[in-house]
Amino acid sequence: MTTIQQHGGKGPRRTAESPAARPPDGAGPATTAGVADVLARLRALDASLPPEDGVAVFNRVYLTVTEAVAQRVGGGAFEDPEATGELDIHFARRYFTAVDADATGLRPPACWRPLFQLRRHPGVRPLQFALAGINAHIGHDLALAVLDTCQALGCEPPALEGDFDRIGTVLTGLEEGIRETLMPGPDVLDIADPLTHLIGSWSLEMARDGAWAAARMLWGVRRLPEMAEELAERLDASVGLIGRCLLTPLN
């Protein structure tokens, strides 16, 4: 069950910082260390998982994205590097929670179950694994990470919107490279290949926009615990259903 935490603070409370190796002016060590821990965990998972494992495929994509965001934060690409770093940490924790649940025999959130259940299926292609993981992480985890960040910093979602969009721009810029890297061959997919139609049915931009809308709705009902819980559970289930479709075996 997903927990939606309430927040009653007013105005931003700054205790976090940039994830870059070279922190920007005004940043302290807390978030830098936190994002360094995120990168270390992603690299450790990359080293420990078989390369063809579906979770490993997504993990490599996520590592690339996290490195790119950290580099841009250090380069001053974000308006509020502290808030961006804090969001990056809470975002990653959602994924690690799913990884740890699966490793200990517990059920991951519904959005992640298709990937963990089908991670070794021979009929699922690497690009499908990557998109299913991105779908779970963006469609569900990102919305809840926005709430986690607002609670940690004592702000409301609109304060994060500008840098949320900038992160989205980074993701969109990397998406084409991810798709090209994980294509099954050097040629453009044949129009008759089912993968052509499958990958065309999912949009990172739409998933990101949906995550922001979900974050705003969940924030709006945060003082109505039963409604917030129901909305979070329905979000989890609906994103999981999309993931199941993305992982349809094609062989």
Salt bridges, closest charged atoms under 4 A:
ASP53 OD2 - ARG119 NE 2.88
ASP53 OD2 - ARG120 NH2 3.82
GLU67 OE2 - ARG43 NH2 2.96
GLU79 OE1 - ARG166 NH2 3.73
ASP80 OD2 - ARG14 NH2 2.63
GLU86 OE2 - HIS90 NE2 2.99
ASP100 OD1 - ARG41 NH2 2.65
ASP102 OD2 - ARG119 NH1 3.03
ASP141 OD2 - HIS137 ND1 2.80
ASP141 OD1 - HIS140 ND1 2.83
ASP148 OD2 - ARG94 NH2 3.02
ASP163 OD1 - ARG166 NH1 2.89
GLU175 OE2 - ARG179 NH2 2.90
ASP193 OD2 - ARG125 NH1 3.08
ASP209 OD1 - ARG208 NH2 3.73
GLU230 OE2 - ARG234 NE 3.03
ASP236 OD1 - HIS140 NE2 3.91
